[in-house]
Amino acid sequence: MSIYFDEYLAPGTSDRRVAAMGFYHVLDLTTKHRIRADQPNAYGPITLTVL
């Protein structure tokens, strides 16, 4: 199962603090090998995949 980070936290629907916390949780889950985050191009979409 994969989603884009923008689907998880859509731009304009939350403030910076909520977006930063969401990104932190993505990084935390990635280091725990629970999800994989892929971003092939700089500033491109980030794909999150459950492992």
C-alpha positions as CSV (number, residue, x, y, z in Angstrom):
1,M,0.0,0.0,0.0
2,S,1.4,3.4,-1.0
3,I,0.3,7.0,-0.6
4,Y,1.8,10.4,-1.3
5,F,2.9,12.5,1.7
6,D,0.6,15.2,0.3
7,E,-2.4,12.9,0.8
8,Y,-1.2,12.3,4.4
9,L,-0.9,16.0,5.1
10,A,-2.4,18.0,2.3
11,P,-0.9,21.5,1.8
12,G,-3.1,24.3,3.1
13,T,-5.0,22.0,5.6
14,S,-2.6,22.3,8.5
15,D,-0.1,24.8,9.9
16,R,3.7,24.4,9.8
17,R,3.9,22.8,13.2
18,V,1.5,20.0,12.3
19,A,3.3,19.5,9.0
20,A,6.7,19.3,10.7
21,M,5.4,16.8,13.3
22,G,3.9,14.7,10.5
23,F,7.3,14.7,8.6
24,Y,9.1,13.8,11.8
25,H,6.8,10.8,12.3
26,V,7.5,9.7,8.7
27,L,11.2,9.9,9.4
28,D,10.8,8.0,12.7
29,L,8.8,5.2,11.0
30,T,11.3,5.0,8.2
31,T,14.2,4.5,10.7
32,K,12.2,1.7,12.4
33,H,11.6,0.0,9.0
34,R,7.8,0.3,9.2
35,I,7.5,2.4,6.0
36,R,9.6,3.3,3.1
37,A,9.8,6.9,1.8
38,D,10.9,7.6,-1.8
39,Q,11.5,10.9,-3.4
40,P,13.2,10.4,-6.8
41,N,13.6,14.2,-7.5
42,A,14.4,17.1,-5.3
43,Y,11.2,18.9,-4.3
44,G,9.2,16.1,-6.0
45,P,6.4,14.1,-4.4
46,I,7.3,11.8,-1.5
47,T,5.8,8.3,-1.8
48,L,5.2,6.4,1.5
49,T,4.9,2.6,1.4
50,V,4.0,0.3,4.3
51,L,6.5,-2.5,4.7
